[in-house]
């Protein structure tokens, strides 16, 4: 989650710098929708948001998976698994 926070801060700084340098607008046409006067930084911000959202989902999944694995190893084992294995006679 710390990496997500760092990535979020870097993305915000990058989009801020991009918006400061690119003050123009343009039109965007998506199938039946037509948007006019969209600032140049908006598509960059949307693309960054999608990537960060996917990264956040992966971080949440990894966190849940780690917790599940820790719980599985902390549980007491079955009685048959606690008995020592007899040595092999050679």
C-alpha positions as CSV (number, residue, x, y, z in Angstrom):
1,X,0.0,0.0,0.0
2,X,3.0,2.3,0.5
3,X,3.9,1.8,-3.1
4,X,0.4,2.7,-4.1
5,X,0.7,5.9,-2.1
6,X,4.0,6.8,-3.7
7,X,2.7,6.0,-7.2
8,X,-0.4,8.2,-6.5
9,X,1.8,11.1,-5.4
10,X,4.1,10.8,-8.4
11,X,1.1,10.6,-10.8
12,X,-0.4,13.7,-9.2
13,X,2.8,15.6,-9.6
14,X,3.3,14.4,-13.2
15,X,-0.3,15.3,-14.2
16,X,0.2,18.7,-12.5
17,X,3.4,19.4,-14.4
18,X,1.7,18.2,-17.7
19,X,-1.3,20.4,-17.1
20,X,0.9,23.4,-16.3
21,X,2.9,22.9,-19.6
22,X,-0.1,22.1,-21.8
23,X,-2.8,24.7,-21.4
24,X,-4.6,23.9,-24.7
25,X,-7.9,22.2,-25.4
26,X,-9.1,19.7,-28.0
27,X,-12.2,17.8,-29.0
28,X,-12.7,14.1,-28.2
29,X,-15.1,11.9,-30.1
30,X,-16.0,8.5,-28.7
31,X,-18.6,6.6,-30.8
32,X,-21.9,8.4,-30.1
33,X,-20.4,11.0,-27.7
34,X,-18.6,14.2,-28.6
35,X,-16.8,16.3,-26.0
36,X,-15.6,19.8,-27.0
37,X,-13.1,21.9,-25.2
38,X,-11.5,19.1,-23.1
39,X,-8.3,20.3,-21.5
40,X,-5.2,18.5,-22.7
41,X,-4.4,17.0,-19.3
42,X,-7.8,15.3,-18.8
43,X,-7.0,12.2,-21.0
44,X,-3.7,11.8,-19.3
45,X,-5.3,12.0,-15.9
46,X,-8.0,9.4,-16.9
47,X,-5.3,7.0,-18.2
48,X,-3.2,7.4,-15.1
49,X,-6.3,6.8,-12.9
50,X,-7.1,3.6,-14.7
51,X,-3.6,2.3,-14.2
52,X,-3.5,3.3,-10.6
53,X,-6.9,1.6,-10.0
54,X,-5.6,-1.6,-11.4
55,X,-2.5,-1.3,-9.2
56,X,-4.8,-0.7,-6.2
57,X,-6.9,-3.8,-7.0
58,X,-3.7,-5.9,-7.2
59,X,-2.4,-4.5,-3.9
60,X,-5.7,-5.3,-2.2
61,X,-5.7,-8.8,-3.6
62,X,-2.1,-9.4,-2.5
63,X,-2.9,-8.1,1.0
64,X,-5.9,-10.4,1.3
65,X,-3.9,-13.4,0.0
66,X,-1.0,-12.8,2.4
67,X,-3.5,-12.7,5.3
68,X,-5.1,-15.9,4.2
69,X,-1.7,-17.6,4.0
70,X,-0.7,-16.4,7.4
71,X,-3.9,-17.7,8.9
72,X,-3.4,-21.0,7.3
73,X,0.1,-21.4,8.8
74,X,-1.0,-20.2,12.2
75,X,-3.7,-22.8,12.6
76,X,-3.0,-25.8,14.7
77,X,-2.2,-28.8,12.6
78,X,-4.0,-32.1,12.6
79,X,-3.0,-34.7,15.2
80,X,-1.7,-37.0,12.5
81,X,0.6,-34.3,11.2
82,X,2.1,-33.7,14.6
83,X,3.3,-37.2,15.2
84,X,6.9,-37.8,14.3
85,X,7.6,-39.8,11.2
86,X,9.5,-43.0,11.9
87,X,12.9,-43.3,10.5
88,X,13.5,-45.4,7.4
89,X,15.3,-48.6,8.0
90,X,18.1,-49.3,5.5
